[in-house]
Amino acid sequence: MEVKTEERIKMLVRLDVTESQGLALEAMFEYWNYLAGIGSSRQISFMVDGDGNFKPNCKMSYDRTMPKLTDKIRELAVVEEKNRARKYDFNPIAWYLRDNKVLT
């Protein structure tokens, strides 16, 4: 079976958020789309106020079977951690899936 690291899939993310949190996330996603549209790469940040009222209870679903989110993949996703702030990227995961022929 071929590893399909470039195939587009549908991912549905459900969040429990307040109106202000939803609008902030929508603005961020709008910016993601803008950057993708102009072919620009950037690290984007979102404040998670865990001791406040940000309790999103994130649930994900996909339109096909996905590889298991292992500890190794979680580790690869974090490309920088400084002062308890983390930066995530998908590229190390894409290379790992391809090089290790991780099948779905």
Residue, then its C-alpha position, 0 to 999 in steps of 0.5 A: m500500500e502506498v503512503k499518501t502524505e500529500e493527499r487532501i482529506k477532510m478533517l472536522v474539528r468541533l470546539d466548545v468556545t465562547e463567541s469571542q474565542g470563536l471569532a478569534l479562531e475564525a480570524m486566525f483561520e482566515y489568516w491561514n487561508y490568506l497565507a496559503g493563498i499567497g504562498s507564504s509560510r509563518q508560525i501562527s500563535f493562539m493564546v490558550d487561557g487554560d486557567g480562564n474560560f478557554k475549555p474547548n473540549c476538542k474533538m476531531s474526525y476524518d473522512r478516512t482512517m488515519p495513522k494512529l497519533t503516537d507519542k513519536i508523532r506527538e514529539l515530531a509535531v513540536v518543533e520548538e518549545k521555549n518558556r512553555a510555549r510550543k510551536y507545531d509543524f506538520n513537515p517532520i510528521a510528513w517525512y516520518l510517515r513517508d520514510n517509515k511507510v506508515l500505512t493508513 
